[in-house]
Amino acid sequence: MSGSPFGSGSSSAGDTPPVIEFRCSGCTKMLKVSAETIGRPAKCPSCGAVQTVPSKSEPDSSTAPATTAPAGSGTDPAPPPAPPPTSGAPAGDNPFLKTAQSGSGASPGTPPGQPAAPQRPTAPAGSTTPAPTLSQSGLAARRAEGSDTPTKQLFDRITAEIAKIYVGQDELVIGTLVALFSSGHVLIESVPGLGKTLFVRTMGQVLGCQFGRVQFTADLMPSDITGAPLFDMKTQEFRFRPGPIFTQLLLADEINRSPAKTHAALLEVMQEYRVTVDGISHQMERPFLVLATQNPIESEGTYNLPEAQLDRFMFKLIADYPAAPEEAKILDLHSRQVDINRRLEEELETVTSPADILEMTRATSDIRVDPKLIDYINKVVRLTRDWPQFHMGASPRAGIALMQGARTLAAFSGRDYAVPDDVVELALPALRHRVILTAEAEVEGHAVDELLQDLIRSVEVPRL
């Protein structure tokens, strides 16, 4: 019994506790576990499938078809393979938008003789579907259905201007623009040298917004960010000296290198768009976007961001190494010893203004979200709180982020209504930083994106 709830069945009958035999939903092998584990999740040592131990043994029938194997609770049959989406389905070509099972996704029935208890869902085994990401190619299919609206035209102009200086990283570019036009903030995780500072400076020049940068260090104080009152010798009074946070696009570089008291300086401004010093509140100029970065590799001298801080970020975006053609273009663009400040001023055109951004942000609130899509978002968020590999699930703020982001992404596509594809492409950025793995899942080497991928596939997609 050590290391796995599955026993070998080799002990003598005299001292062996009662065992339960049932068929694995993944590999259909007969498994034996102690009766003490009834109702608890158990992992198959052969295929890794996780399922709930039933209350009684099953007959070992070699002729039983694979579709009768228990899937989640020990009494439900395994769902048949999902049919490919039809032309009328909202699934498109996204592999995540496939119905995992027929029905409404209600909880499985309680086995006879067992007291009713809430059943934790089980994760599908061995999924190899790549995680959905924000990309220009992913938007192309849906954009063909939309109209040539002012928001769509503005999005095209912004991305075209940014591409003159900043190459690739579609998830970072699109996700940041969605957060900006949804009044959200972004946490960026990437290794050094991928051009995060260049991206923020480029975006500030294109959007006509002020740009500021704060390098977080271990000795950085909250007043170094928000500002502090200084004594004016001429007037013999204290006057407030604004800190670097008083800008519109703030790059909080390596935010996890500062202690919690410094992180707390951002909590109020990210939620309420104001800074309170000595009892006096100072309003921020809108739009206001915080882009915080952290290095996933180096852990020496870093502090984990508290959950309250992480939940303030609308998205957590992953910036990975560029593809070979993109890196070749980067080498060609940025290896000529030309001053970057000069290039930003001469090569980029300012295509909008803070007032236009606020007007577009208000306009996205008119995007329609079908009640079925609201229910779908609600199911995905709530399921994170019951998923067996998650110690803590997402908060209601995650559902709000998905709703707002789906509206903005629909507006970027020229539509006045949101579709499931908009939600699915934003699900990983909106949820990956709001869930915490269990100790067992961390030991087994599970990745958050991998588990979220399985979770999304288990929820039936509405047909609008």
Buried (B, 14 or more C-beta within 10 A) or exposed (E): EEEEBBBEEEEEEEEEEEBBBBBBBBBBBBBBBBEEBBBEBBBBBEBBBBBBBBBBBBEEEEEEEEEEBBBBBBBBBBBEEBEEBEEEBBBBEBBBBBBBBEEEBEBBEBBEEBEEEEBBBBBBBEEEBEBBBBEEEBBEEBBEEBEEBEBBEBBBBBBEBBBBBBBBBBBBBBBBBBBBBBBBBBBBBBEEEBBBBBBBBBBBBBBBBBBBBBBBEEEBEBBBBBBBBEEEEEEEEEEBEEBBBBBBBBBBBBBBBBBEEBBEBBEBBBEEBEBEBEEEEBEBEBBBBBBBBBBEEEEEEBBEBEEEBBBBBBBBBBBBEBEEEEEEBBEEBBEEEEEEEEBBEEBBEEBBEBEBBBEBBEBBEEBEBBEEBBEBBBBBBBBBEBBBBBEEBBBEBBBBBBBBBBBBBBBBBBBBBBBBBBBBBBBBBBBBBBBBBBEBBEEEEBEBBBBBBBBBBBBBBBEB
